[in-house]
């Protein structure tokens, strides 16, 4: 439940960030995605590729999703 709330807050934060400071949002998006993958790697303590791919997909959706929605709506 906490992860859903944090993900939603990140999504809304990146939505505003892409609108105001796109270069900062891009740098932070990369850092968030790398951070998620690192967290999965630390918590799982294995080379579980499936979990890392899920972390990448979730990171891309949360950080780059708002940009995609902004570009699609004009």
Secondary structure as GFF3:
##gff-version 3
##sequence-region A 1 74
A	DSSP	alpha_helix	2	20	.	.	.	ID=ss1
A	DSSP	alpha_helix	22	44	.	.	.	ID=ss2
A	DSSP	alpha_helix	49	73	.	.	.	ID=ss3
###
